[in-house]
Amino acid sequence: MRDRLPGLIALVLLLLLVAGTWWAADYTHRSILQDPPRRVTHEPDSWAREFVMLRSDPKGRAINRLEGDYMVHYPDDDSYEITQPRAAGQQDGAPVTTGTADMAVMDQDGARIVMRGNARVNRQGDKERMPLEVTSETLTLLTDEDVVLTDEPAVVLHGNSVMKGNGMRYDNKTRQLQVHSASDVKISGRDRRAPSNNNSADADKAQ
């Protein structure tokens, strides 16, 4: 028994040491204030004034330009809210388009720009094509697809002709214009005769 006593004492001391260490660690953990988990809210984390943003294609050529008076970034959905936006797009084989509005929201890594308030998109004309202008309270620009669309009332000015309707989609690559519900069409005598179907036509032939 006397031979075992030192071993028992050492075991008891070891257990006391382990218990004391665990208690000290737990006490320290409870006594230190820890930051609560970060709440992800729709609050801006950065801003910029008089900014210019460029997007390029795989070859490094600039295809989209976006600038504005003021911009804020929201980290929860990685979106940008822009005051007085001015957008320009130049895709291979397609006319240059420009867009303006009172404000815009860009998201989806720059692939979508929703322009609101006096939204206006212009497609430049040339010797073969008349200029095209679309106005609405809201216009959505799909920059990768080079498409402009809206579900709201829109006015399309093509050359000297005017088309009004509810809902519109214009593909700048194919130059196809679709008006979901045309309510008023005025064809100028200075333009060529328009096709009979005004709801869907080639914008460079729907005159």
N, C-alpha and C positions, 0 to 999 in steps of 0.2 A: 504494500500500500504506500509506503514511504517512497518507493521508487516511482510510483505513478503520480505522486502529488505535484512535482514540478511540471509535468506534462499537462495536468489538469489546470494548473494555475496559468500556464502559457496559453492554453486554449481559451480560458475565460477572458484573459487579457486581450486576446486576438478578437474575440467576439465583441468585447466592449469597444475596441478600437474601430471595428467595422460599423457598429451601431452608431458610435459617435460621429464617424465620418459621414454616414448617411444622413444623420440628423442635421449636421452642419451644412451639408450641401442642400438639403431641402429647405432649411431656414434661410439660407442665402438666396435661393431661387424665389422664395415667397416674399422676401423683403425688398427685392429689386423691382422697380416698376418697369414693366415691359410695354413697348408701343403696341397698341391694338392693330389688328390687320388693316391694311390700307383699303379704304372704301373706294371703289371705282365708280365715280360719278361723272356726269357730263359737265365738267368744269375745265376751262382752258389751262394749259400748262406752258404755253409759249405764245408769243405774238410778234408781229412785224409790221412796219409801215413802209409804204412805197416799195413793195417787193416785186420780184420777177422770178417765176418758176418755169423751168424748161423740162420737157420730156423728149427723149431721143429714141430712135429705133435701134435694132440690134447693130446697125452699121455705125452708130454714133451720130447720125444726122438728127438735128432738132426737128420734130414734127408737130409739137404742141408748145404754145407759149401762153402763160397765164400771169397776169399782173393785176395789181389793185392798190387801193389807197391804204387798206388796213386788213390784216389777217390774224385770226386766232386759231390755234390747234387744239383739238379735243382728243385726249389719249384713249378714252374708252372705246371709241369707234374709229380712231385714226382719221378723223375728218377735219376739214379746214373750212372756216366760215370767212367769207371775203366780202369786203365793202367796196362798191364801185368796181366790179371785176371787168377785165378786158381780156378776152380769150382769142387766140388765133390758131388755126390748124392748117398744116400743109402736108398732105399725104401724097405718095407717088401716084401720078396719073390722075389726080383730082384737083379741082380748083381750090384756091385759097378761101377759107371761110373765117369770118370774124364774128365775135359775139360780145354783147354788152348787156348789163342789167344793173339794178340798184344794189343787189347782193347775190351771192352764190354760195353753194355748199359743194365742196369737192371731196369725194371719198372713193372707195374701191381702188386705192393706190393710184389715184389720178385718172382712172378709166371712166369716171362719171362726174359731170359737173351739172348741178341743178341751178339754173339761173332764175331768179324771181324778181318781179317788179320791173315793168317796162323792159322785159327781155326782148332782145333783138339779135337776129343772126343774119349776116350778109354773106352771100357767095359772089365772089367777083366775076364779072363778065369779061369776055374777050371777043375776038373777031367772029368766033363761031357760036358763042353762048351769050345770052342776055343775062344781066345780073339778076339775082334772086334774093329777096328779103322776106324773112318771116318774123312776125311780131306776135307776142302773147304775154300774158302775165307770168307764165312759167314755161320755160323751155329746158329740156334735158339734153345735154350733149354727151353722147357716147364716143369718147375720143378715139378709142381703139378701132371702133367700127366706122367712124366718120359719119355718124348718124345724128340727126336732130329730131326730137319728137316731143309731143305734148298731148295731154288729154283735155286741155282747156280750149276755149275759143281762140282761134288764131287767124291772122290775116297774112296772106301770101301775095307779095307783089313780084310779078315776073315780067320783066320788061315794062310794057305799058298796060298789062292786064292785072286784074285783082281777083283773088279768090278768098272767100271767107268761109269758115267752117268750124265745127267742133271736133277737135282731135286731128292731129297731123303727124306724119312721119316722112322725113326727107333723108334719102341715102345719097351722100355726096359722091360716093364712088360710082354708083350706077346712074346717078342723077334722076332717080325715080322719086316722085312726090305722091304721097297718098293722103287724101283728106277724108277722114272717117265719115263726116256728114257735112257736105257742102251746102251752105245756106244762101250764098250769093256769089255769082260769078259774073264778072264784067270783062269781056274780051275786047281789047282795043282793035280798031280797024287798021292800025299801023302794024299789028302783029299778024302772024299767020293764023289760019283758022285752027281752033283747038279741037282735039278729039271729042267725040260725043260723050265719052265717059269721063266726067270731071273728077270723080272720086279717086281715080288712080291713073297716073299718066307719067310719061317722061317729062320732067320739068323743062327740058329744053325743047320740047315739042308742044307742051300744053301752053299755048300762047293764046 
